[in-house]
């Protein structure tokens, strides 16, 4: 698509590229969501009455992390080729 071959990026590699460290015993999606909530000013999360994020917000934060990691990777590759 768009004349480029896709470059696949695993979620664990993306979190590492963004500087997200998941402590042992904690859920990676929850840590990733908290990172995005803390670091992205326009990212608002709606919570259920029990205090859990509503469906889809963890996936949105994962999408942001993957996109940011892809951007970081492209910048690093561009600096190497310069």
ChimeraX attribute file (.defattr): number of C-alpha atoms within 10 A of each C-alpha:
attribute: neighborCount
match mode: 1-to-1
recipient: residues
	/A:1	5
	/A:2	5
	/A:3	5
	/A:4	6
	/A:5	7
	/A:6	8
	/A:7	6
	/A:8	8
	/A:9	13
	/A:10	9
	/A:11	16
	/A:12	13
	/A:13	14
	/A:14	22
	/A:15	21
	/A:16	13
	/A:17	18
	/A:18	17
	/A:19	12
	/A:20	18
	/A:21	14
	/A:22	16
	/A:23	9
	/A:24	7
	/A:25	6
	/A:26	9
	/A:27	10
	/A:28	19
	/A:29	16
	/A:30	15
	/A:31	17
	/A:32	22
	/A:33	22
	/A:34	15
	/A:35	18
	/A:36	20
	/A:37	15
	/A:38	11
	/A:39	10
	/A:40	11
	/A:41	8
	/A:42	8
	/A:43	14
	/A:44	11
	/A:45	16
	/A:46	12
	/A:47	12
	/A:48	9
	/A:49	8
	/A:50	6
	/A:51	8
	/A:52	11
	/A:53	15
	/A:54	12
	/A:55	11
	/A:56	11
	/A:57	17
	/A:58	20
	/A:59	13
	/A:60	15
	/A:61	22
	/A:62	21
	/A:63	14
	/A:64	18
	/A:65	25
	/A:66	22
	/A:67	15
	/A:68	16
	/A:69	22
	/A:70	18
	/A:71	13
	/A:72	15
	/A:73	15
	/A:74	12
	/A:75	11
	/A:76	11
	/A:77	11
	/A:78	10
	/A:79	9
	/A:80	8
	/A:81	6
	/A:82	5
